[in-house]
Amino acid sequence: MRDMFGDDPNDKKDNDFAKMFENSLGGVGKSLRVGDRVQGEVLSIGKDEIFVSTGTIHDGIVMKMDLDPLAAPRKGDVLNLFVTQVKGQQIYLSPKPTSKNIGEDIEDAFDMMLPVSGKVTEVVNGGFRVEIMGKVAFCPISQMDLVRIEQPELYVGKKFEFRITQYGERGRKFVVSRRDLLKEERELSTEEFWSRIPASHQIGQVVEGRVANCASFGAFVEVYPGVQGLVPLGEMSFTRRVVRSDELFKVGDTISVKVKDILPEQRKMTLSYKDAGADPWSTITSKYPVGSGVRAKAIRKENFGWIVEIEEGITALMPKSKSMDVADFNYDKIKLGDLLSLQVSEVRAEDRRMTVVPPRGEVDESWKQFTSVSKSDSFGSLGDQLMQAMKTGKK
């Protein structure tokens, strides 16, 4: 009898039985080799061994000591295993990969340019030995970092990510590079930085950076991995005239800088070292009010007068025209390095300018004996005597 579609029901039953029989055979005819990966269901658990399905007509054996004692499997669990040995009908499995598996994994990582984790074990001629998945690789010293390596022994014992650059002859030629990965990471980091710099860095913000290069016109400071800003010579110091950036910095120094300007389109950033610290001129008006006595050292003679140093970062002009008309001042006898007792006559903090003159007015005549003093004399005692002289004159 046929159904409404013209099919014989007995034919359908025969087909279903054939499929069931085929399924029941499972992996009959299928064989496993050392290094094959197996997903096996735990069938039974003995004292020292665990029996699992292998997808063939033979069950596999896993030694308990090869498994993590803190994660003991139960019946019905599925384990990811590797075939380690085949003896007739006995198939031995382990969660640990064989050398064949490791070789395949390393070769796959090489083919697909995937990073692999490795531990530096020792320094050798021209580079380092690196242990990766139980195999030994070579990393040339130039490929270990982005910077020149002066102390290679500092890398021994540390774990890093590497890229396999050469792999052949079943692992006998196994060369890796860390530098390639670092360059890629830096490039990605740089792209990310410039895409979000109104958000991460703002003009006026003080940040820390590493001196990456000292050039004749300034110093380049890395404020973000792969991102450098320039500190021009004029932005280095309030207190001295800097001719070369290496007068203040050396490569590798960590310094604080203030962001002065940002040009994301051009990927340029201007930084200031002097503005990141305290400006000595910010308190000049209260510290040295007009009429107060100061101690100063003669540091440079000009046609119009002497440039004197009040303290580090603070210089002032002592005009020749206002000094020559003071009796007994002996302007022409002043020598470079002499310490002088003077008086503040004008302060313009916004212009970073100060003018000083020989003391006059209601100051005791005793100041004259301190006008030109050898630099071997005490700086502190001069100030004390000047202040005492000024107090005496006001009485």
C-alpha positions in Angstrom: 0.0 0.0 0.0 1.3 3.4 -0.9 0.5 6.7 0.9 -1.0 9.8 -0.6 2.3 10.8 -2.1 2.8 7.4 -3.8 5.6 6.3 -1.4 5.8 2.9 0.1 5.9 3.2 4.0 8.1 0.0 4.2 10.8 1.7 2.1 10.9 4.6 4.6 11.3 2.2 7.5 14.1 0.5 5.8 15.9 3.8 5.2 15.5 4.9 8.9 16.9 1.5 10.0 19.9 1.9 7.8 20.7 5.3 9.2 20.3 4.1 12.8 22.6 1.2 12.0 25.2 3.5 10.5 25.1 5.8 13.5 25.5 2.9 15.8 28.8 2.0 14.2 30.1 5.4 15.2 33.7 5.6 14.3 34.2 2.0 13.0 37.0 2.2 10.5 38.2 5.5 11.9 41.8 5.5 13.4 43.6 8.0 15.6 47.2 9.1 15.4 49.5 10.7 17.9 48.9 14.4 18.0 45.2 14.2 17.0 42.8 16.4 19.0 39.9 14.6 20.7 36.7 15.8 22.5 36.0 12.9 24.7 33.0 12.2 27.0 33.9 10.8 30.4 32.5 7.2 30.5 33.9 5.9 33.8 36.3 6.9 36.5 38.7 4.4 38.0 41.4 4.7 40.8 44.2 5.9 38.5 42.6 6.1 35.1 39.6 7.7 33.4 37.9 6.2 30.4 36.5 8.5 27.7 34.9 8.2 24.3 37.2 8.9 21.3 34.8 8.8 18.4 36.1 5.4 17.4 35.2 1.9 18.4 37.9 2.1 21.1 37.7 4.1 24.3 40.6 6.3 25.4 42.5 6.3 28.7 43.5 9.4 30.6 45.7 9.2 33.6 44.3 11.1 36.6 47.8 12.5 37.4 47.7 14.4 34.1 44.6 16.3 35.1 44.2 19.3 37.4 43.3 17.8 40.8 41.3 21.0 41.6 39.1 20.4 38.6 38.4 16.7 38.7 36.0 15.6 35.9 32.7 13.8 36.5 31.0 11.2 34.4 29.4 12.8 31.4 31.9 15.7 31.3 33.5 16.5 27.9 37.3 16.9 27.9 39.5 18.5 25.3 42.4 16.0 24.9 45.4 15.0 22.7 46.4 11.6 21.5 49.8 10.9 23.1 50.2 7.1 22.4 48.4 4.4 20.4 49.2 0.7 21.3 47.0 -1.7 19.4 43.5 -1.1 20.7 44.7 1.1 23.6 44.5 4.9 23.0 46.2 7.1 25.6 45.1 10.7 25.9 46.3 13.8 27.8 45.2 17.4 28.2 48.8 18.4 27.5 49.7 18.9 23.8 52.4 16.8 22.2 55.4 18.3 20.5 53.6 17.7 17.2 50.7 19.8 18.4 53.0 22.5 19.6 54.8 22.5 16.3 51.5 22.9 14.5 50.4 25.7 16.8 53.6 27.5 16.3 53.4 27.1 12.6 49.9 28.3 12.6 50.9 31.4 14.6 53.7 32.0 12.0 51.4 31.6 9.1 48.7 33.8 10.5 51.1 36.3 12.1 49.6 35.8 15.6 51.5 36.9 18.7 52.8 34.2 21.0 53.9 34.4 24.6 57.5 33.6 25.5 60.0 33.8 28.4 63.5 35.1 27.9 65.8 32.5 29.3 69.3 33.8 28.6 71.5 36.2 26.8 73.5 34.7 23.8 75.7 36.1 21.2 73.7 38.7 19.2 70.5 38.3 21.1 68.4 36.2 23.5 67.1 32.6 23.8 63.3 32.6 24.3 61.2 29.7 25.5 57.9 29.5 23.6 55.5 26.6 24.1 58.3 24.4 25.3 60.5 25.2 22.3 63.6 27.5 22.1 63.5 30.5 19.8 66.1 33.2 19.0 65.3 36.9 19.3 68.0 39.2 17.9 69.0 42.0 20.3 67.8 44.6 17.8 64.3 43.0 17.8 63.8 42.9 21.5 62.8 46.5 22.1 62.2 49.9 20.3 65.2 51.4 22.1 68.9 50.5 22.1 69.5 47.9 24.7 72.5 48.7 27.0 71.8 46.0 29.7 70.4 42.9 28.0 70.6 40.9 31.2 67.7 43.0 32.5 65.4 41.1 30.1 66.2 37.6 31.4 63.4 35.9 33.2 60.7 38.2 31.9 57.7 37.2 29.8 56.7 39.1 26.7 54.6 38.8 23.6 56.5 38.0 20.4 55.8 37.6 16.7 57.3 34.7 14.8 59.4 36.0 11.9 61.1 32.8 10.8 59.9 29.2 11.2 61.2 26.2 9.3 62.8 22.8 9.4 60.3 21.7 12.1 61.3 24.4 14.5 65.0 24.2 14.0 64.9 27.7 12.5 62.7 29.6 15.0 63.2 33.4 15.1 60.9 35.9 16.9 60.6 39.7 17.2 59.1 41.8 20.0 60.0 45.0 18.3 57.5 44.4 15.4 54.6 44.1 17.9 55.7 47.1 19.9 55.8 49.2 16.7 52.3 48.1 15.8 51.0 48.9 19.3 52.7 52.3 19.2 51.2 53.1 15.8 47.7 52.1 17.0 48.2 54.0 20.2 49.3 57.1 18.3 46.3 57.0 16.0 44.0 56.7 19.1 45.8 59.5 20.9 45.5 62.1 18.0 41.8 61.1 17.4 40.8 62.0 21.0 43.4 64.6 22.0 40.6 67.6 22.8 39.4 65.1 25.4 42.8 63.7 26.8 45.2 66.7 26.7 44.3 70.4 26.8 46.4 73.6 26.4 47.6 74.6 29.8 47.6 71.1 31.2 50.8 69.9 33.0 51.8 66.3 32.1 54.7 64.0 32.7 56.8 62.8 29.8 60.1 61.0 29.0 62.9 62.9 27.1 63.2 61.0 23.8 65.7 63.1 22.0 67.9 66.2 22.6 68.2 68.3 19.5 70.0 71.6 18.8 66.7 73.6 18.8 65.0 71.8 21.7 64.0 68.5 23.3 61.4 66.0 22.2 59.4 64.6 25.1 57.2 61.6 24.8 53.9 62.4 26.6 52.0 59.3 25.4 53.3 56.1 23.8 54.6 57.0 20.4 53.5 60.7 20.7 56.2 63.4 21.2 56.0 67.1 21.8 58.8 69.7 21.4 60.2 71.8 24.2 61.9 74.7 22.4 65.0 76.2 23.9 63.1 79.3 24.9 60.6 77.2 26.9 63.3 75.6 29.1 64.2 77.9 31.8 63.3 81.2 33.4 66.6 81.3 35.2 69.2 80.8 32.5 69.8 81.1 28.8 69.9 77.6 27.4 72.0 77.1 24.3 71.6 73.4 24.0 68.9 71.1 25.3 71.3 68.6 26.7 72.5 71.3 29.2 69.3 70.5 31.1 68.2 67.1 30.1 69.4 63.7 29.0 67.5 61.0 27.0 65.4 59.0 29.4 64.8 61.7 31.9 61.2 62.0 33.2 60.1 65.6 33.4 56.9 67.6 33.9 55.9 69.9 31.0 53.0 72.2 30.2 51.0 71.9 27.0 51.4 75.2 25.1 49.9 74.4 21.7 48.3 71.4 19.9 48.0 70.9 16.2 46.2 67.5 15.7 46.1 67.8 11.9 49.8 68.2 11.8 50.4 65.9 14.7 52.5 68.6 16.5 52.5 69.6 20.1 54.5 72.4 21.7 55.5 72.0 25.4 57.1 74.2 28.0 59.4 73.0 30.8 59.7 76.3 32.5 56.0 76.9 32.8 55.4 73.6 34.5 57.3 74.8 37.6 57.1 77.8 39.8 57.8 81.2 38.1 60.2 83.2 40.3 58.7 86.5 38.9 55.2 85.6 40.2 56.0 86.9 43.7 58.6 89.5 42.8 56.5 92.6 43.7 55.8 91.4 47.3 59.3 90.0 47.7 61.2 93.0 46.5 59.0 96.1 46.8 60.2 99.5 45.5 62.6 101.1 48.0 63.7 97.8 49.6 67.4 96.9 49.8 68.7 93.9 47.8 71.9 92.0 47.4 73.0 91.5 43.9 76.0 90.0 42.0 77.4 91.7 39.0 77.2 89.2 36.1 77.4 91.2 32.9 78.6 94.7 31.9 76.8 96.6 29.1 77.4 100.1 27.7 74.2 101.3 29.4 74.9 99.6 32.8 75.5 96.4 34.7 73.2 93.4 34.7 73.0 92.0 38.2 71.6 88.8 39.6 69.3 89.2 42.6 68.6 85.5 43.0 68.5 82.5 40.7 66.1 83.4 37.8 65.8 87.1 38.8 68.1 89.6 37.1 67.9 93.4 37.2 69.5 96.4 35.4 71.6 98.9 37.3 71.7 101.8 34.8 75.0 103.6 34.4 73.3 106.9 34.2 71.7 106.5 37.6 74.9 105.1 39.2 77.5 107.5 38.1 75.9 110.5 39.7 76.0 108.9 43.2 79.0 110.3 45.0 81.7 107.8 46.0 79.8 104.8 44.4 82.9 103.9 42.4 80.9 102.5 39.4 84.0 102.2 37.3 85.7 99.9 39.8 82.9 97.3 39.8 84.3 93.9 38.6 82.5 90.8 37.3 81.3 88.7 40.3 81.3 91.6 42.8 78.5 91.5 45.4 76.7 94.9 45.6 74.3 96.4 48.2 71.6 98.1 46.1 68.0 99.5 46.3 65.0 98.6 44.1 63.8 101.6 42.1 61.3 99.9 39.7 59.6 96.6 39.3 57.6 95.5 36.2 56.7 91.9 36.9 54.6 91.5 33.7 57.7 92.4 31.6 60.1 90.5 33.9 62.1 93.7 34.4 63.6 95.2 37.5 65.8 98.3 38.0 68.1 98.8 40.9 70.3 101.7 41.9 72.8 102.5 44.6 71.0 103.2 47.9 70.0 106.9 48.4 67.5 109.0 50.3 67.1 108.2 54.0 69.8 105.5 54.1 72.7 105.8 56.4 76.0 106.7 54.8 77.4 103.5 56.2 76.1 101.6 53.0 79.0 103.0 51.1 81.5 100.6 52.6 79.5 97.7 51.2 79.1 99.1 47.6 81.7 97.0 45.9 82.5 93.7 47.8 84.6 90.8 46.9 82.6 87.7 46.0 84.4 85.8 48.8 82.5 87.8 51.4 79.3 86.4 52.9 76.2 87.1 50.9 74.0 86.9 54.0 76.1 89.3 56.1 75.9 92.0 53.4 72.1 91.9 53.5 72.0 92.0 57.2 74.3 95.0 57.3 72.4 96.8 54.6 69.1 96.4 56.4 70.6 97.5 59.6 72.1 100.6 57.8 68.7 101.4 56.4 67.0 101.1 59.8 69.6 103.4 61.4 69.0 106.0 58.7 65.3 106.1 59.4 65.7 106.8 63.1 
